[in-house]
């Protein structure tokens, strides 16, 4: 039995394939951020730069060390926020859907779909049915749904 999408008159239709790709990308990104420990790794310039322009007395940052530190903190905060949004949205899934997402994307090893449904003792069809439901719910929780034929103004 095929998954039926709820359609209401006047509402745009959801592009399930593009939506699933958005969710997969967000999950992959969150997994990568967790594995690399969040730190963005922006380094300061070690070569001195000389200028004939006199320094200004403002509160603006001009030091490469300060700029790198601020950028590192901003990037790390954005990465942590992304991971937290994914984890919070995953907590709202059903038990089976959550197990699929956690096993496939947030386990200790790189796990393929085949490994995940074997580990979870699910059939191929059951795995993909529940994974599609999880993607659909995650897309709405994360505001990542993609609509078909949406006019942009």
Order of alpha helices (4+ residues) and beta strands (2+ residues): alpha-alpha-alpha-alpha-alpha
